[in-house]
Amino acid sequence: MTTLRQPPVAATRPGVRPRVVGRAGLYAVLLANAVVVAVFFAQAGFASNALIVLGRLTGLYAALLMAFQLLLVARLPWFDRRIGMDRLTSWHRWTGFSVLWLLLSHAVFIVLGYAESSSLDPVNQLVDLAETVEGVLRAIVALAIILLVGAVSARWARRRLAYETWHFIHLYTYVAVVLAFTHQVAAGTTFASSPMATAYWYALWGVALASVFTGRLVLPLWRNLRHRLRVTAVVPENDEVVSVYITGRDLDRLPARAGQFFLWRFLTKDRWWQANPFSLSAAPDGRTLRLTVKRAGDGSAALRHLKVGTRVFAEGPYGAFTTLHRTRPDAVLIAGGVGVTPIRALLEELHGHAVVIYRVATDQDAVLYDELRDLALARGAELHLVTGPPVPDRLAPRELARLVPDIAGRDVYLCGPPPMMNAVLGSLRELGVPKPQTHFERFSLAG
């Protein structure tokens, strides 16, 4: 254990927290647009049938949430650094189910409303609308796609599908978006009610699609053309773990920070189509990027055999697991297993006193421990290696309080396997660590 200590420094992030700013920005965008939609809906006038009124309103808000969905998955750097891809993906998932229910309500209310005004039953009324009203058939196809995507996104189905299969099906959501928009153009009463309403909806969809195009295509392509990343070294850390060193041009201009991750594609004939999220295991120094990966499948195992000079396509950097969110001058860094990679990078960047707790089953599992020890000595940090089986819990509240008596007054950065993270988060709650001082991120990707 290293105990040399630097003098404490003042907190570097006074004022409103970046995550609060990012979240408030998204809420403000959604609320403002919800009000605008309501105003245009009221200006367009109401149908005599209440079911048709409800159908039109639910359809409008479904369209608004579909546009908001695109913003959530656009991977725009400003939002990603403040909120984190895992939280944006979680919001995307719940927004997606909201869109599904709104679209179903829209279809049911519209069909029942027109059936009530005619002599047709609901099924024949739906057929009649599809045959006689432009854009309705496209809306039916869009709804069918949304239902399919919703079904494969349910937890029971998601666990049974490979990520690549789920992702491929998820891409059809963009087809549904285009079909829904053309339906709105062709049949939307509110859309055509005034030039301002038409301009608003074109602008809304234009901004949403442009955000996705910029964040998911233009920015990654531009960065990779600029930096031209290549593998410079492949270093085994032990039988299960390997570090890959990458360099390129102008890396000092790449806005990467310790704690962030990239989606890495190694452009070999058998791996170019696979993108995997791996954290940086060393703070970016403007010359080299490093990732350290534990073998967990064929993809990660193949990294050990990468050749020097292999071209790399990297999307990112992503993630809010950075010092941007610090609220206190001192910190606790808790790592489990290969979750040490972003923790080790953060230790390089943090100022103030840090306590590092590294949880592993055995001493042999402590990847990068020598680097952690040397960094801790150089930066005046305390380093605790906690070994043993999962039971008994060696990071229970009493143990954490013994290792870090003032833990409630520190920022806590946590990365490790989900069971370990859940247990530690419970311990932190029991110890009274305020939620804004707890920082963690789970890899969770949306289509």
C-alpha positions in Angstrom: 0.0 0.0 0.0 1.3 3.4 -1.0 0.5 6.3 1.4 2.6 9.3 0.3 0.0 12.1 0.0 -0.1 15.3 -2.0 -1.6 18.4 -0.5 -5.4 18.6 -1.2 -6.6 20.9 -3.9 -9.8 22.8 -4.3 -12.6 21.3 -6.3 -12.3 22.1 -10.0 -15.9 22.0 -11.0 -18.0 24.6 -9.1 -21.4 25.6 -10.1 -24.0 23.6 -12.0 -22.9 20.0 -12.8 -22.3 19.2 -16.5 -24.7 16.3 -16.3 -27.5 18.5 -15.0 -26.8 21.0 -17.8 -27.0 18.3 -20.5 -30.1 16.7 -19.0 -31.8 20.1 -18.7 -30.9 20.9 -22.3 -32.6 17.7 -23.6 -35.7 18.2 -21.4 -35.9 21.8 -22.5 -35.7 20.8 -26.2 -38.4 18.2 -25.8 -40.8 20.4 -23.7 -40.5 23.4 -26.0 -41.3 21.2 -29.0 -44.2 19.6 -27.2 -45.7 23.0 -26.6 -45.2 24.0 -30.2 -46.9 20.8 -31.4 -49.9 21.5 -29.2 -50.2 25.1 -30.5 -50.1 24.0 -34.1 -52.6 21.2 -33.4 -55.0 23.6 -31.8 -54.6 26.1 -34.7 -55.5 23.4 -37.2 -58.9 22.9 -35.6 -60.6 19.9 -34.2 -62.6 17.2 -35.9 -66.2 16.5 -34.8 -65.3 13.0 -33.7 -63.4 12.8 -30.4 -61.6 9.6 -31.4 -60.2 11.2 -34.5 -59.0 14.1 -32.4 -57.2 11.8 -30.1 -55.8 9.8 -33.0 -54.3 13.0 -34.6 -52.8 14.2 -31.3 -51.2 10.8 -30.5 -49.8 10.7 -34.0 -48.2 14.1 -33.7 -46.6 13.3 -30.4 -45.4 10.0 -31.8 -43.7 11.9 -34.6 -42.1 14.3 -32.1 -40.8 11.4 -30.0 -39.4 9.7 -33.1 -37.4 12.8 -34.0 -36.3 13.0 -30.3 -35.2 9.3 -30.6 -32.9 10.3 -33.4 -31.3 13.0 -31.3 -30.7 10.5 -28.5 -28.8 8.1 -30.7 -26.9 10.7 -32.8 -23.9 10.4 -30.5 -23.4 14.2 -30.5 -20.2 14.9 -28.5 -21.7 17.8 -26.4 -24.5 15.6 -25.0 -22.4 12.4 -24.8 -19.7 14.0 -22.6 -22.2 15.4 -20.2 -24.8 12.6 -20.0 -23.0 9.5 -21.2 -23.9 7.0 -23.9 -25.3 4.5 -21.4 -27.9 6.9 -20.1 -28.7 8.3 -23.5 -29.3 4.7 -24.7 -31.5 4.0 -21.7 -33.6 7.0 -22.5 -33.7 5.9 -26.2 -35.1 2.6 -25.1 -37.9 4.0 -23.0 -38.7 6.6 -25.6 -38.9 3.9 -28.2 -41.5 2.0 -26.2 -43.4 5.3 -25.8 -43.3 5.8 -29.5 -44.7 2.3 -30.0 -47.7 2.8 -27.7 -48.4 6.3 -29.2 -48.4 4.9 -32.7 -50.7 2.0 -31.7 -53.0 4.5 -30.1 -52.9 6.7 -33.1 -53.8 3.8 -35.4 -56.6 2.5 -33.1 -58.2 5.9 -32.5 -58.1 6.9 -36.1 -59.6 3.7 -37.4 -62.3 3.5 -34.7 -63.1 7.2 -35.2 -63.6 6.9 -39.0 -65.5 3.6 -38.5 -67.8 5.3 -36.1 -68.6 7.9 -38.8 -69.2 5.3 -41.4 -71.0 2.0 -41.8 -67.8 0.0 -41.9 -66.4 -2.3 -39.2 -62.8 -1.4 -38.0 -61.1 -4.0 -40.3 -62.8 -2.9 -43.4 -62.4 0.8 -42.4 -58.6 0.2 -42.1 -58.5 -1.4 -45.6 -60.6 1.5 -47.0 -58.2 4.1 -45.5 -55.2 2.2 -46.9 -56.8 2.1 -50.4 -58.2 5.7 -50.6 -55.9 7.9 -48.4 -52.4 8.6 -49.7 -49.7 7.7 -47.2 -51.8 5.4 -45.0 -50.3 2.2 -46.4 -46.8 3.6 -45.7 -47.9 4.3 -42.2 -49.0 0.7 -41.7 -45.7 -0.6 -42.9 -43.9 1.8 -40.6 -46.0 0.6 -37.7 -45.2 -3.0 -38.5 -41.5 -2.2 -38.5 -41.7 -0.4 -35.2 -43.6 -3.4 -33.7 -40.9 -5.8 -34.9 -38.1 -3.6 -33.5 -40.0 -3.3 -30.2 -40.4 -7.0 -30.0 -36.7 -7.8 -30.5 -35.8 -5.0 -28.1 -37.7 -6.6 -25.2 -35.3 -8.0 -22.6 -36.3 -11.6 -23.1 -35.6 -11.3 -26.9 -32.6 -9.1 -26.6 -30.8 -11.7 -24.4 -31.3 -14.4 -27.1 -30.0 -12.4 -30.1 -26.5 -11.7 -31.1 -25.7 -8.0 -31.0 -25.0 -7.9 -34.8 -28.4 -9.5 -35.5 -30.3 -7.1 -33.1 -28.4 -4.1 -34.6 -29.2 -5.1 -38.2 -33.0 -5.4 -37.4 -32.8 -2.1 -35.4 -31.5 -0.3 -38.5 -34.9 -0.7 -40.1 -36.1 1.9 -37.6 -34.7 4.5 -40.0 -36.9 3.1 -42.8 -39.8 3.4 -40.5 -38.9 7.1 -39.8 -38.8 7.9 -43.5 -42.2 6.1 -44.1 -43.8 7.9 -41.1 -42.5 11.3 -42.3 -43.9 10.7 -45.8 -47.2 9.7 -44.3 -47.3 12.9 -42.3 -46.5 14.9 -45.4 -49.3 13.2 -47.4 -52.0 12.9 -44.8 -51.1 15.2 -41.8 -53.8 17.7 -41.2 -51.7 19.7 -38.8 -48.7 19.5 -41.1 -50.5 21.3 -43.9 -52.6 23.6 -41.7 -50.3 26.6 -42.2 -46.9 27.5 -43.8 -45.4 27.9 -40.3 -46.6 24.4 -39.3 -45.2 22.9 -42.5 -41.9 24.7 -42.0 -41.7 23.6 -38.4 -42.1 19.9 -39.1 -39.6 20.0 -42.0 -37.1 21.8 -39.7 -37.7 19.3 -36.9 -37.1 16.2 -39.0 -34.3 17.9 -40.8 -32.4 18.7 -37.6 -33.0 15.2 -36.2 -31.8 13.5 -39.4 -28.9 15.9 -39.8 -27.8 15.1 -36.2 -27.7 11.4 -36.9 -25.9 11.9 -40.2 -23.3 14.2 -38.5 -22.7 12.2 -35.3 -22.8 8.7 -36.7 -21.2 9.2 -40.2 -19.6 12.5 -40.9 -17.7 13.0 -37.7 -16.3 9.4 -37.5 -15.3 9.5 -41.1 -13.6 12.9 -40.8 -11.7 12.0 -37.6 -10.4 8.7 -39.1 -9.4 10.4 -42.4 -7.6 13.0 -40.3 -5.8 10.8 -37.8 -5.2 7.6 -39.8 -4.9 5.2 -36.9 -2.7 2.1 -37.0 -1.6 -0.6 -34.6 2.0 0.0 -33.4 2.3 -2.8 -30.8 0.4 -5.7 -29.3 1.6 -6.6 -25.8 0.3 -9.6 -23.8 -0.3 -8.6 -20.2 -1.0 -12.3 -19.2 -2.6 -15.4 -20.7 -6.1 -13.7 -20.8 -5.3 -10.0 -21.3 -3.6 -8.1 -24.1 -2.8 -4.4 -24.6 -3.0 -2.8 -28.1 -1.1 0.4 -28.8 -2.3 2.7 -31.6 -0.9 5.8 -33.1 -1.8 8.2 -35.9 -1.5 11.8 -37.1 -2.3 14.8 -35.0 -3.5 12.8 -32.0 -3.1 15.9 -29.8 -6.1 17.3 -31.6 -8.3 14.2 -30.9 -10.7 15.3 -28.0 -10.2 12.1 -26.0 -10.0 12.1 -22.2 -9.1 9.5 -19.6 -12.1 7.3 -18.8 -13.6 7.4 -22.3 -14.0 4.6 -24.8 -14.1 4.1 -28.5 -15.9 1.7 -30.8 -12.9 0.0 -32.4 -12.8 -1.7 -35.8 -9.6 -3.4 -36.8 -9.5 -3.5 -40.6 -8.5 -7.1 -41.2 -10.4 -9.4 -43.6 -12.2 -11.2 -40.7 -12.8 -8.3 -38.3 -13.5 -5.1 -40.3 -17.2 -5.5 -39.8 -17.1 -5.9 -36.0 -17.1 -2.8 -33.7 -16.3 -3.4 -30.0 -16.4 -0.8 -27.2 -13.1 -0.8 -25.3 -11.9 1.9 -22.9 -8.6 3.7 -23.0 -6.3 2.1 -20.5 -3.9 5.0 -20.4 -4.6 8.7 -20.5 -4.3 10.1 -24.0 -0.9 11.8 -24.4 -1.3 13.2 -27.9 1.0 10.5 -29.4 -0.5 7.1 -28.6 -3.8 5.5 -27.6 -3.9 2.2 -25.6 -6.6 -0.3 -25.0 -6.4 -3.3 -22.8 -8.8 -6.2 -23.4 -9.6 -9.4 -21.6 -10.5 -12.5 -23.7 -14.2 -12.9 -23.6 -15.0 -14.3 -27.0 -13.5 -14.9 -30.5 -13.4 -11.2 -31.2 -11.4 -10.1 -28.2 -9.2 -13.2 -28.4 -8.2 -12.4 -32.0 -6.7 -9.1 -30.8 -3.7 -11.0 -29.6 -2.9 -11.9 -33.2 -3.2 -8.4 -34.7 -0.2 -7.4 -36.8 1.7 -4.2 -36.4 0.5 -1.7 -39.1 -3.1 -2.9 -39.1 -5.4 0.0 -39.9 -7.9 1.0 -37.3 -11.3 2.7 -37.6 -12.4 4.2 -34.3 -15.7 5.9 -33.5 -15.5 8.2 -30.5 -14.4 9.2 -28.0 -17.5 8.5 -26.1 -18.6 8.5 -22.4 -19.1 10.7 -19.4 -16.8 8.7 -17.1 -14.3 11.6 -16.9 -13.0 14.2 -14.5 -15.4 16.7 -16.2 -17.9 15.6 -13.6 -15.8 16.0 -10.5 -17.5 17.7 -7.5 -14.9 17.2 -4.7 -11.1 17.7 -4.5 -10.4 14.1 -3.5 -11.5 10.9 -5.1 -11.9 7.1 -4.7 -11.3 4.9 -7.7 -12.8 1.4 -7.4 -12.0 -1.2 -10.1 -13.1 -4.8 -10.6 -11.2 -7.1 -12.9 -10.5 -5.7 -16.3 -12.6 -2.7 -15.3 -9.3 -1.3 -14.1 -8.6 0.0 -17.6 -10.5 3.4 -17.4 -9.6 3.6 -13.6 -5.9 3.4 -14.4 -6.3 6.1 -17.1 -8.2 8.3 -14.7 -5.5 8.0 -12.0 -3.1 9.7 -14.5 -5.4 12.7 -14.9 -6.8 13.2 -11.4 -5.5 16.0 -9.1 -6.0 15.9 -5.4 -5.7 12.9 -3.2 -6.9 9.6 -4.6 -7.6 6.2 -3.0 -7.5 3.3 -5.5 -9.3 0.0 -4.6 -8.6 -2.9 -7.0 -10.9 -5.9 -6.5 -9.8 -9.2 -8.0 -10.2 -12.9 -7.3 -6.4 -13.6 -7.1 -3.2 -11.6 -7.3 -2.6 -13.1 -10.7 -5.8 -11.4 -12.0 -4.5 -7.9 -11.1 -3.9 -6.7 -14.6 -1.8 -3.5 -14.9 -1.1 -3.6 -11.1 2.5 -2.7 -11.5 1.5 0.4 -13.5 -1.1 1.3 -10.8 1.5 0.9 -8.1 4.0 3.2 -9.8 1.3 5.8 -10.6 0.1 5.7 -7.1 3.6 6.3 -5.8 4.2 9.1 -8.2 0.9 10.9 -7.5 0.7 10.4 -3.8 -2.3 8.0 -3.9 -3.2 5.1 -1.7 -3.5 1.7 -3.5 -5.4 -1.2 -2.0 -5.5 -4.6 -3.7 -8.5 -6.6 -2.4 -8.5 -10.3 -3.3 -10.7 -13.3 -2.6 -13.9 -14.9 -3.8 -17.1 -12.9 -4.3 -18.5 -14.2 -1.0 -18.0 -12.8 1.6 -18.4 -9.3 0.0 -15.0 -7.6 0.6 -16.4 -4.2 -0.6 -19.3 -4.2 1.9 -20.1 -0.9 3.6 -18.0 -1.8 6.7 -14.9 -2.7 4.5 -15.2 0.4 2.4 -15.5 2.6 5.4 -12.4 1.0 6.9 -10.4 1.5 3.7 -11.7 5.1 3.1 -13.1 6.6 6.3 -14.0 9.9 4.6 -15.6 8.3 1.5 -18.8 10.4 1.8 -16.7 13.5 1.2 -15.1 12.2 -2.0 -16.0 11.6 -5.6 -16.3 7.8 -6.3 -15.4 6.4 -9.7 -16.5 2.8 -10.2 -15.9 0.3 -13.0 -16.2 -3.4 -13.0 -18.4 -6.4 -13.7 -22.2 -5.6 -13.3 -22.7 -7.8 -10.1 -19.7 -6.1 -8.4 -20.8 -2.6 -9.5 -24.4 -3.2 -8.2 -23.0 -4.4 -4.8 -20.7 -1.4 -4.5 -23.4 1.0 -5.4 -25.5 -0.4 -2.6 -22.6 0.0 -0.2 -22.1 3.6 -1.3 -25.8 4.4 -0.6 -25.5 2.8 2.9 -22.4 4.9 3.6 -24.2 8.1 2.6 -22.2 9.0 -0.5 -24.4 11.5 -2.4 -25.5 10.4 -5.8 -23.8 13.4 -7.7 -20.5 12.2 -6.3 -20.9 8.6 -7.7 -19.6 8.2 -11.2 -20.0 5.0 -13.3 -20.9 4.0 -16.8 -22.1 0.8 -18.4 -21.5 -0.1 -22.0 -24.9 0.0 -23.7 -25.2 0.8 -27.4 -28.3 1.7 -29.4 -28.8 1.2 -33.1 
